Amino acid sequence: METVTRYEFFKFMHVAGAIVWLGAGVGLTVLWRGLTKAKEADAIRAIGTQNKALSAKVFGPAVLVTLAFGVAMVFDTPTFDFSDLFIILGFVGIGFSGAMNGAVADPATKRLVAAIESDGFDSPAAAAARAKVRLAGNLELLVLFAVVLAMVVKPGV
C-alpha cells in the first residue's frame, strides 16, 4: 500500500472540511424549510437558540479546517499560488460566508426567535426575519457551491 503524501493528506482534510461545512448548511436549510412550512414554531425557536452552538461546534471548525488545509496545499506545492483565480474565489467565498452570517443571518435568527416568542410565528416581524434567514442561507449556499465549482474546474490554471 502506498503512503499518503503530505499534499494528499492536506487535500483530504480540505475537502472533508468543505463537505462538513456545505453539508451542514444544506441540512440546516432543508430542516428550516420543512419546519417553516409545517409552522413548527417551537422547533424553529429551539434551532434558532442553538445557532451559536452550531456555529462554534460545526460551522466554525469546518471553515477553519477548510481554510487551513487549503492554505497548506498552496504552500506545499509549486503548482498553485495565492494569485490563482480559484484560490482567490475560495477566499472570497469564506469572506462572503462570514459576512453573510455575521451581518444578516445571525441577527435575523435572533430577531426571528424574539418575534416568535413575543408575537407568534405568523407575526409580520417573524415573517420578515424568516425571509432574511432564508435569503441569507440561499445566497450563502449558492456562493459556496460556486466556490466548489471553482475548486474543481480551477479557472485560469
C-alpha positions as YAML, in Angstrom:
chain: A
units: angstrom
residues:
- id: 1
  name: MET
  ca: [0.00, 0.00, 0.00]
- id: 2
  name: GLU
  ca: [1.33, 3.41, -0.93]
- id: 3
  name: THR
  ca: [1.93, 6.06, 1.66]
- id: 4
  name: VAL
  ca: [-0.28, 9.12, 1.54]
- id: 5
  name: THR
  ca: [1.71, 12.20, 0.65]
- id: 6
  name: ARG
  ca: [1.54, 15.33, 2.75]
- id: 7
  name: TYR
  ca: [-0.26, 17.11, -0.12]
- id: 8
  name: GLU
  ca: [-2.84, 14.30, -0.38]
- id: 9
  name: PHE
  ca: [-3.46, 14.49, 3.35]
- id: 10
  name: PHE
  ca: [-3.88, 18.28, 3.14]
- id: 11
  name: LYS
  ca: [-6.25, 17.87, 0.20]
- id: 12
  name: PHE
  ca: [-8.30, 15.22, 2.02]
- id: 13
  name: MET
  ca: [-8.65, 17.44, 5.10]
- id: 14
  name: HIS
  ca: [-9.53, 20.46, 2.92]
- id: 15
  name: VAL
  ca: [-12.24, 18.51, 1.09]
- id: 16
  name: ALA
  ca: [-13.53, 16.89, 4.30]
- id: 17
  name: GLY
  ca: [-13.86, 20.32, 5.94]
- id: 18
  name: ALA
  ca: [-15.74, 21.64, 2.92]
- id: 19
  name: ILE
  ca: [-18.05, 18.63, 2.94]
- id: 20
  name: VAL
  ca: [-18.94, 19.17, 6.60]
- id: 21
  name: TRP
  ca: [-19.41, 22.93, 6.06]
- id: 22
  name: LEU
  ca: [-21.54, 22.63, 2.95]
- id: 23
  name: GLY
  ca: [-23.37, 19.52, 4.13]
- id: 24
  name: ALA
  ca: [-24.31, 21.13, 7.42]
- id: 25
  name: GLY
  ca: [-25.52, 24.20, 5.54]
- id: 26
  name: VAL
  ca: [-27.65, 22.16, 3.16]
- id: 27
  name: GLY
  ca: [-29.03, 20.07, 6.02]
- id: 28
  name: LEU
  ca: [-29.88, 23.12, 8.09]
- id: 29
  name: THR
  ca: [-31.54, 24.80, 5.10]
- id: 30
  name: VAL
  ca: [-33.69, 21.75, 4.38]
- id: 31
  name: LEU
  ca: [-34.60, 21.47, 8.07]
- id: 32
  name: TRP
  ca: [-35.53, 25.18, 8.30]
- id: 33
  name: ARG
  ca: [-37.67, 24.97, 5.17]
- id: 34
  name: GLY
  ca: [-39.53, 21.89, 6.38]
- id: 35
  name: LEU
  ca: [-40.13, 23.33, 9.84]
- id: 36
  name: THR
  ca: [-41.22, 26.67, 8.40]
- id: 37
  name: LYS
  ca: [-43.66, 25.02, 6.01]
- id: 38
  name: ALA
  ca: [-45.07, 22.95, 8.87]
- id: 39
  name: LYS
  ca: [-45.17, 26.08, 11.08]
- id: 40
  name: GLU
  ca: [-43.20, 24.30, 13.79]
- id: 41
  name: ALA
  ca: [-42.54, 27.44, 15.82]
- id: 42
  name: ASP
  ca: [-41.12, 25.62, 18.86]
- id: 43
  name: ALA
  ca: [-38.64, 23.65, 16.76]
- id: 44
  name: ILE
  ca: [-37.57, 26.74, 14.80]
- id: 45
  name: ARG
  ca: [-37.13, 28.66, 18.02]
- id: 46
  name: ALA
  ca: [-35.09, 25.80, 19.51]
- id: 47
  name: ILE
  ca: [-32.80, 25.65, 16.49]
- id: 48
  name: GLY
  ca: [-32.51, 29.43, 16.46]
- id: 49
  name: THR
  ca: [-31.42, 29.50, 20.09]
- id: 50
  name: GLN
  ca: [-28.80, 26.83, 19.31]
- id: 51
  name: ASN
  ca: [-27.40, 28.91, 16.43]
- id: 52
  name: LYS
  ca: [-24.34, 29.99, 18.41]
- id: 53
  name: ALA
  ca: [-23.57, 26.39, 19.38]
- id: 54
  name: LEU
  ca: [-23.91, 25.23, 15.76]
- id: 55
  name: SER
  ca: [-21.50, 27.95, 14.68]
- id: 56
  name: ALA
  ca: [-18.99, 27.08, 17.40]
- id: 57
  name: LYS
  ca: [-19.18, 23.29, 17.11]
- id: 58
  name: VAL
  ca: [-19.87, 22.65, 13.42]
- id: 59
  name: PHE
  ca: [-19.54, 25.59, 11.05]
- id: 60
  name: GLY
  ca: [-16.58, 27.35, 12.65]
- id: 61
  name: PRO
  ca: [-14.34, 24.28, 12.88]
- id: 62
  name: ALA
  ca: [-15.31, 23.18, 9.35]
- id: 63
  name: VAL
  ca: [-14.43, 26.61, 7.95]
- id: 64
  name: LEU
  ca: [-11.10, 26.63, 9.81]
- id: 65
  name: VAL
  ca: [-10.19, 23.13, 8.61]
- id: 66
  name: THR
  ca: [-11.14, 24.04, 5.03]
- id: 67
  name: LEU
  ca: [-9.13, 27.25, 5.15]
- id: 68
  name: ALA
  ca: [-6.08, 25.90, 7.00]
- id: 69
  name: PHE
  ca: [-5.62, 22.86, 4.79]
- id: 70
  name: GLY
  ca: [-6.32, 24.83, 1.62]
- id: 71
  name: VAL
  ca: [-3.55, 27.24, 2.59]
- id: 72
  name: ALA
  ca: [-1.31, 24.31, 3.48]
- id: 73
  name: MET
  ca: [-1.83, 22.84, 0.00]
- id: 74
  name: VAL
  ca: [-0.76, 26.10, -1.63]
- id: 75
  name: PHE
  ca: [2.40, 26.24, 0.49]
- id: 76
  name: ASP
  ca: [3.10, 22.55, -0.15]
- id: 77
  name: THR
  ca: [3.07, 22.64, -3.94]
- id: 78
  name: PRO
  ca: [4.65, 24.93, -6.50]
- id: 79
  name: THR
  ca: [1.70, 24.24, -8.82]
- id: 80
  name: PHE
  ca: [-0.61, 26.70, -7.08]
- id: 81
  name: ASP
  ca: [-0.20, 30.28, -5.97]
- id: 82
  name: PHE
  ca: [-2.32, 32.63, -3.89]
- id: 83
  name: SER
  ca: [-2.82, 34.74, -7.02]
- id: 84
  name: ASP
  ca: [-4.62, 31.87, -8.83]
- id: 85
  name: LEU
  ca: [-8.23, 32.80, -9.57]
- id: 86
  name: PHE
  ca: [-9.74, 29.69, -7.97]
- id: 87
  name: ILE
  ca: [-7.84, 30.33, -4.74]
- id: 88
  name: ILE
  ca: [-8.92, 33.97, -4.70]
- id: 89
  name: LEU
  ca: [-12.52, 32.80, -5.23]
- id: 90
  name: GLY
  ca: [-12.10, 30.44, -2.27]
- id: 91
  name: PHE
  ca: [-11.06, 33.33, -0.03]
- id: 92
  name: VAL
  ca: [-13.94, 35.42, -1.38]
- id: 93
  name: GLY
  ca: [-16.36, 32.58, -0.54]
- id: 94
  name: ILE
  ca: [-15.07, 32.33, 3.01]
- id: 95
  name: GLY
  ca: [-15.32, 36.11, 3.44]
- id: 96
  name: PHE
  ca: [-18.82, 36.20, 1.96]
- id: 97
  name: SER
  ca: [-19.96, 33.37, 4.22]
- id: 98
  name: GLY
  ca: [-18.65, 35.11, 7.33]
- id: 99
  name: ALA
  ca: [-20.12, 38.45, 6.32]
- id: 100
  name: MET
  ca: [-23.48, 36.95, 5.39]
- id: 101
  name: ASN
  ca: [-23.74, 35.14, 8.69]
- id: 102
  name: GLY
  ca: [-22.43, 37.95, 10.86]
- id: 103
  name: ALA
  ca: [-24.34, 40.77, 9.21]
- id: 104
  name: VAL
  ca: [-27.56, 39.10, 8.06]
- id: 105
  name: ALA
  ca: [-28.30, 35.52, 9.13]
- id: 106
  name: ASP
  ca: [-27.29, 35.63, 12.81]
- id: 107
  name: PRO
  ca: [-29.11, 38.90, 13.60]
- id: 108
  name: ALA
  ca: [-32.17, 37.76, 11.62]
- id: 109
  name: THR
  ca: [-32.20, 34.46, 13.51]
- id: 110
  name: LYS
  ca: [-32.12, 36.32, 16.83]
- id: 111
  name: ARG
  ca: [-34.96, 38.58, 15.63]
- id: 112
  name: LEU
  ca: [-36.91, 35.52, 14.49]
- id: 113
  name: VAL
  ca: [-36.61, 33.80, 17.87]
- id: 114
  name: ALA
  ca: [-37.61, 37.01, 19.67]
- id: 115
  name: ALA
  ca: [-40.55, 37.63, 17.30]
- id: 116
  name: ILE
  ca: [-41.87, 34.08, 17.69]
- id: 117
  name: GLU
  ca: [-41.64, 34.36, 21.47]
- id: 118
  name: SER
  ca: [-43.31, 37.78, 21.69]
- id: 119
  name: ASP
  ca: [-45.67, 37.98, 18.71]
- id: 120
  name: GLY
  ca: [-46.07, 34.46, 17.39]
- id: 121
  name: PHE
  ca: [-44.95, 32.53, 14.32]
- id: 122
  name: ASP
  ca: [-47.24, 34.33, 11.86]
- id: 123
  name: SER
  ca: [-46.43, 37.87, 13.00]
- id: 124
  name: PRO
  ca: [-45.05, 40.33, 10.43]
- id: 125
  name: ALA
  ca: [-41.78, 40.58, 12.39]
- id: 126
  name: ALA
  ca: [-41.34, 36.79, 12.38]
- id: 127
  name: ALA
  ca: [-42.20, 36.60, 8.67]
- id: 128
  name: ALA
  ca: [-39.65, 39.30, 7.83]
- id: 129
  name: ALA
  ca: [-36.97, 37.59, 9.90]
- id: 130
  name: ARG
  ca: [-37.73, 34.21, 8.31]
- id: 131
  name: ALA
  ca: [-37.39, 35.78, 4.86]
- id: 132
  name: LYS
  ca: [-33.96, 37.23, 5.76]
- id: 133
  name: VAL
  ca: [-32.76, 33.93, 7.23]
- id: 134
  name: ARG
  ca: [-33.92, 32.11, 4.09]
- id: 135
  name: LEU
  ca: [-32.33, 34.67, 1.76]
- id: 136
  name: ALA
  ca: [-29.02, 34.62, 3.62]
- id: 137
  name: GLY
  ca: [-28.94, 30.82, 3.68]
- id: 138
  name: ASN
  ca: [-29.78, 30.52, -0.01]
- id: 139
  name: LEU
  ca: [-27.19, 33.12, -1.04]
- id: 140
  name: GLU
  ca: [-24.52, 31.52, 1.10]
- id: 141
  name: LEU
  ca: [-25.18, 28.07, -0.36]
- id: 142
  name: LEU
  ca: [-25.16, 29.47, -3.89]
- id: 143
  name: VAL
  ca: [-21.79, 31.12, -3.29]
- id: 144
  name: LEU
  ca: [-20.33, 28.05, -1.59]
- id: 145
  name: PHE
  ca: [-21.42, 25.76, -4.42]
- id: 146
  name: ALA
  ca: [-19.88, 28.25, -6.88]
- id: 147
  name: VAL
  ca: [-16.63, 28.07, -4.88]
- id: 148
  name: VAL
  ca: [-16.70, 24.27, -5.00]
- id: 149
  name: LEU
  ca: [-17.17, 24.51, -8.77]
- id: 150
  name: ALA
  ca: [-14.18, 26.87, -8.97]
- id: 151
  name: MET
  ca: [-12.10, 24.43, -6.90]
- id: 152
  name: VAL
  ca: [-12.98, 21.57, -9.24]
- id: 153
  name: VAL
  ca: [-12.64, 23.46, -12.56]
- id: 154
  name: LYS
  ca: [-9.76, 25.71, -11.43]
- id: 155
  name: PRO
  ca: [-10.34, 28.58, -13.89]
- id: 156
  name: GLY
  ca: [-7.14, 30.22, -15.05]
- id: 157
  name: VAL
  ca: [-5.00, 27.14, -14.38]
...
